Amino acid sequence: MRGIVLVGTSPTRPGAIGTLWRLEHGSKEFKPVEGIPQDTWAVEVTPHPEKPNVVFAATKAGIFKSEDEGRTWTKKFAAEGKGFWSVVFDPKNANRLVAGTAPVDFYISEDGGETWTKSFCDQKERFTISFGGSRAMRIAFHPTNPNILYAGAEINGLLVSTDGGKTWHDANEGVLELSRQEKYQHIEVTKDGDPSEGMHDAHAVMTTPANPDAVYYACRMGVFTSDDLGKTLKDLEVGKYAPFKYTRDLRFNPQDPNKLYVCFSISSRSEAGAMFRSPDLGRSWERFFPQENARSTIMGFGTHVTEPGGVAAVTRHFQVFYTMDDGRSWNEVRLPDTAGDGFCATIL
């Protein structure tokens, strides 16, 4: 493992830099990368599963690619009126990528990110959202069936494709069913007075080869799973183990697909955060690093694509944590004061 950490930020205050930042293990200084604007939102970083020097990034300025471990970047695609919020590789075909935008739409590349085609998305805005249209925050392929994909939309719940990402549709039957219960109801950033908002506030979806027919759905109200394309959802009841359940990111260990990682906070803007991991597909959870270390919401993290010990995480307010030995030891490095809010992180 090279110990290269990449972190994305957003210009959420006057003069703040929204771009990708790069750090090499042993250094104490993040530097902005070359080729990505410093006034964009860099919101997902996706390493190539087979080429260790290649990385893709989703930003509000478009999809970018690096071929030199994240030092320099080239814009590969942009869609007028759309900001990109997610990009993912097909686990069965690394030449195939799918990307998601805000407002919600999806694009497919069949040639390694060189050209892109717009998909059809049958998704209507459910809420009047204070920050605008909903966002396709995360996309996940079924581990063995390349025709099935899932996406989580902030704030519009779960979407599913059953034709390889060419068409997408709303899959919120299970979300709506749970949101009828008072404990799953919450209103924060919409103007509609609809208490199902909290369950629709999706931040991540994940699949794992250890449970291939399930999708794991992370939202404001916790972590849930469905094995019937969203028709029903099961609550993993993370509140039994963690001090708070607002869930921003969720991933599995590529070398141990039974092991899940998750980051919890109080809300999108808070003064606390914690990372937990599960050795058994979410049936139980243990603290991954002490919650007192994070002094604001943990907004995102990434796991190394081939090494089981690599994890990097970023808080909203400048803290970056990374481990190369699966949490036995941690490194903490602050982003520069000029950086905008932290949004995503990964380690190469």
C-alpha positions in Angstrom: 0.0 0.0 0.0 1.4 3.4 -1.0 -0.5 5.4 1.6 -1.7 8.1 -0.8 -4.8 9.8 0.6 -7.2 11.8 -1.7 -9.8 14.0 -0.1 -12.6 16.1 -1.8 -13.9 19.4 -0.5 -16.6 21.9 -1.4 -16.5 25.7 -1.5 -19.3 26.1 1.1 -18.0 29.5 2.4 -16.6 32.6 0.7 -13.0 32.0 -0.5 -12.9 28.3 0.4 -11.3 25.9 -2.0 -13.5 23.1 -3.4 -11.3 20.5 -5.2 -9.4 17.3 -4.6 -6.4 17.3 -2.2 -3.6 14.8 -2.1 -1.3 13.6 0.7 1.5 11.0 0.7 2.0 8.9 3.8 4.7 10.6 6.0 3.7 14.1 4.9 1.8 16.4 7.1 0.5 18.7 4.3 -2.3 18.2 1.9 -1.8 19.9 -1.5 -4.5 20.6 -4.1 -4.2 18.4 -7.2 -3.6 19.8 -10.7 -6.4 19.8 -13.3 -9.5 20.1 -11.2 -11.0 23.5 -10.6 -10.7 25.0 -7.1 -14.2 26.3 -7.1 -16.1 23.0 -7.6 -17.5 20.3 -5.3 -15.4 17.1 -5.4 -17.8 14.6 -3.9 -16.6 11.1 -4.8 -13.2 9.5 -5.5 -13.2 6.0 -7.1 -9.9 4.1 -7.6 -9.7 1.8 -10.6 -10.1 -1.8 -9.4 -7.3 -3.2 -11.7 -5.0 -0.3 -12.5 -3.4 1.1 -9.4 -2.4 4.5 -10.9 -5.9 5.3 -12.2 -8.5 7.1 -10.3 -11.8 8.8 -11.2 -13.6 11.6 -9.5 -17.1 12.9 -9.5 -17.4 16.7 -9.2 -19.9 19.4 -9.9 -17.7 20.4 -12.8 -17.8 16.9 -14.4 -16.1 13.5 -14.3 -12.3 13.6 -14.0 -9.6 11.0 -14.5 -6.0 10.7 -13.2 -3.5 8.2 -14.5 -0.6 9.2 -12.1 -1.9 8.3 -8.6 -4.0 11.4 -8.3 -1.3 14.0 -9.1 -2.8 15.4 -12.3 -6.4 15.2 -13.7 -8.1 15.5 -17.0 -11.8 16.2 -17.5 -13.4 13.3 -19.3 -17.1 14.4 -19.4 -19.5 17.1 -18.3 -23.3 17.3 -18.7 -24.9 20.8 -19.1 -26.9 21.7 -16.1 -25.7 18.7 -14.1 -23.2 18.2 -11.3 -21.8 14.7 -10.8 -22.1 13.1 -7.4 -21.1 9.5 -7.9 -19.1 7.2 -10.2 -18.7 3.5 -9.9 -17.0 0.6 -11.8 -18.9 -2.6 -12.9 -17.2 -5.3 -10.8 -17.4 -7.7 -13.7 -16.1 -5.3 -16.4 -13.7 -2.5 -15.5 -14.3 -0.8 -18.8 -17.8 -0.1 -17.8 -18.7 2.8 -15.4 -21.9 4.4 -14.3 -22.1 7.9 -12.9 -24.9 9.8 -11.1 -25.8 13.5 -11.1 -27.9 16.2 -9.4 -30.6 16.7 -10.4 -30.8 12.9 -10.5 -29.8 11.3 -13.8 -27.4 8.6 -14.8 -24.7 8.2 -17.5 -22.9 5.0 -18.7 -19.4 4.6 -20.2 -18.5 1.4 -22.0 -14.9 2.4 -22.8 -13.2 3.2 -19.6 -14.7 6.6 -19.1 -13.8 8.1 -22.6 -17.3 8.5 -23.8 -20.7 8.6 -21.9 -24.3 8.0 -22.8 -27.3 9.3 -20.9 -29.7 6.7 -19.3 -33.4 7.0 -18.8 -34.5 7.8 -15.3 -38.1 7.7 -14.3 -37.8 9.6 -11.0 -39.8 12.5 -9.9 -38.8 15.0 -7.2 -40.7 13.9 -4.1 -39.9 17.0 -1.9 -39.2 20.7 -2.2 -35.6 20.7 -1.0 -33.8 23.7 0.5 -30.6 23.0 -1.5 -32.3 22.3 -4.8 -32.8 19.0 -6.7 -32.1 15.6 -5.3 -28.6 14.0 -5.8 -27.6 10.5 -6.9 -25.2 10.1 -4.0 -24.0 6.6 -4.5 -24.4 3.7 -7.0 -23.8 0.0 -6.4 -23.8 -2.9 -8.8 -25.2 -6.3 -7.8 -22.0 -8.3 -7.2 -22.9 -11.2 -9.7 -25.7 -9.9 -11.9 -24.5 -6.9 -13.9 -28.1 -6.1 -14.9 -29.1 -5.0 -11.4 -27.9 -1.7 -10.0 -29.0 0.4 -7.0 -28.7 4.1 -6.3 -29.3 6.3 -3.3 -30.7 9.8 -3.8 -30.5 12.6 -1.3 -33.4 13.3 -0.7 -35.4 10.9 -2.9 -34.6 7.4 -1.5 -33.8 4.2 -3.4 -33.6 3.8 -7.2 -33.1 0.5 -9.0 -32.1 -0.5 -12.6 -32.7 -4.1 -13.9 -31.2 -3.6 -17.3 -27.6 -2.7 -16.6 -28.2 1.0 -15.8 -30.0 1.9 -19.1 -33.2 2.7 -17.2 -33.9 3.6 -13.6 -37.0 3.7 -11.5 -38.2 4.6 -8.0 -38.0 1.7 -5.5 -39.3 3.2 -2.3 -42.0 0.8 -1.3 -40.0 -0.4 1.7 -38.8 3.1 2.5 -42.4 4.4 2.6 -43.6 1.5 4.7 -41.1 2.1 7.4 -41.7 5.8 7.3 -45.2 5.3 8.5 -43.8 4.5 11.9 -43.1 7.5 14.1 -39.6 6.4 15.1 -38.5 6.6 11.4 -40.0 10.1 10.8 -38.0 13.2 10.6 -38.2 16.6 8.8 -35.1 18.9 8.4 -34.4 20.3 5.0 -37.6 20.1 3.0 -40.6 22.4 2.9 -43.3 19.9 2.4 -44.0 18.8 6.0 -43.8 15.2 5.0 -42.3 13.1 7.8 -41.0 10.4 5.4 -38.2 12.9 4.5 -35.7 11.3 6.9 -36.1 7.8 5.4 -35.7 9.2 1.9 -32.5 11.1 2.9 -30.2 8.5 1.3 -26.5 9.0 1.5 -25.1 5.6 0.4 -26.0 2.2 -1.0 -23.7 -0.8 -0.9 -23.7 -4.4 -2.1 -21.2 -7.1 -1.0 -20.3 -10.5 -2.5 -20.9 -12.0 0.9 -24.6 -11.3 0.6 -25.0 -10.7 -3.2 -28.8 -10.3 -3.4 -29.0 -7.7 -0.6 -28.6 -3.9 -0.9 -27.5 -2.0 2.1 -29.2 1.4 2.4 -27.7 4.2 4.6 -29.8 7.3 5.4 -30.5 9.9 8.0 -32.4 7.3 10.1 -29.8 4.5 10.1 -28.7 1.5 8.1 -31.2 -0.9 6.4 -31.1 -3.8 4.0 -33.4 -5.2 1.3 -33.2 -8.5 -0.6 -36.2 -7.8 -2.8 -35.2 -4.7 -4.8 -36.5 -2.3 -2.2 -40.0 -3.7 -1.7 -39.2 -4.3 2.0 -36.5 -2.9 4.3 -35.0 -4.4 7.4 -33.6 -2.1 10.1 -30.1 -3.3 11.2 -30.7 -1.3 14.4 -27.4 0.4 14.7 -28.6 2.4 17.6 -28.1 -0.7 19.8 -24.3 -0.2 19.3 -23.6 3.4 18.3 -24.4 6.7 20.1 -26.1 8.1 17.1 -27.5 6.8 13.8 -27.3 9.5 11.2 -25.4 7.5 8.5 -23.3 9.3 5.9 -21.2 6.5 4.3 -21.1 2.7 4.2 -18.6 0.3 2.5 -17.3 -3.3 2.8 -13.7 -4.6 3.1 -12.7 -5.9 -0.4 -10.7 -8.7 1.1 -13.2 -9.7 3.7 -16.7 -8.9 2.3 -18.4 -9.9 5.5 -16.8 -6.9 7.2 -18.6 -3.6 6.8 -17.6 -0.1 7.8 -19.9 2.8 8.5 -19.7 6.4 9.8 -22.3 7.8 12.2 -23.0 11.4 13.3 -25.8 13.4 14.8 -26.6 15.4 11.6 -25.0 16.7 8.5 -23.5 19.6 10.5 -22.5 18.5 14.0 -19.6 18.5 16.4 -19.3 14.7 16.7 -18.8 11.7 14.6 -17.7 8.1 14.9 -16.7 5.1 12.7 -17.9 1.6 13.4 -17.3 -1.7 11.7 -19.2 -5.0 11.6 -17.5 -8.4 11.3 -20.8 -10.1 10.4 -22.7 -8.1 7.7 -24.2 -5.7 10.1 -25.6 -8.0 12.7 -23.2 -6.5 15.3 -21.0 -3.4 15.4 -17.9 -2.3 17.2 -16.2 1.1 17.4 -13.5 1.6 14.7 -11.9 4.7 16.2 -12.9 6.7 19.2 -15.8 9.1 18.6 -14.1 11.9 20.6 -11.4 12.1 17.9 -13.9 13.5 15.3 -14.9 17.0 16.1 -17.5 17.3 13.3 -19.6 15.1 11.1 -17.7 12.4 9.3 -18.9 13.0 5.7 -17.2 10.2 3.8 -14.5 7.5 3.7 -13.0 5.0 1.4 -11.5 1.5 1.6 -8.4 0.4 -0.3 -9.4 -1.6 -3.4 -6.9 -4.5 -2.8 -5.4 -4.1 0.6 -7.6 -5.1 3.6 -6.1 -2.6 6.1 -6.5 0.7 4.2 -9.3 3.1 5.2 -9.3 6.9 4.9 -12.1 9.3 6.3 -12.8 13.0 6.3 -14.9 15.1 8.6 -16.8 18.2 7.4 -14.4 20.5 9.3 -10.9 19.6 8.0 -9.9 16.5 9.9 -8.6 13.5 7.9 -8.0 10.1 9.5 -6.4 7.2 7.8 -5.2 3.7 8.7 -3.0 1.2 6.9 -3.5 -1.6 9.3 -7.3 -1.8 9.7 -7.5 0.5 12.6 -4.7 -0.8 14.9 -3.1 2.6 14.4 -4.4 5.9 12.9 -2.9 9.0 11.3 -4.6 12.3 11.6 -3.8 15.2 9.2 -5.8 18.4 8.9 -6.7 19.9 5.6 -5.5 23.5 5.1 -7.6 26.3 6.6 -8.4 27.4 3.0 -10.1 24.1 2.2 -13.9 23.9 2.0 -16.0 21.4 3.8 -14.7 17.8 3.6 -16.9 15.5 1.5 -15.1 12.3 0.4 -11.9 10.4 0.9 -10.0 7.3 -0.3 -6.6 5.7 0.0 -4.4 4.3 -2.7 
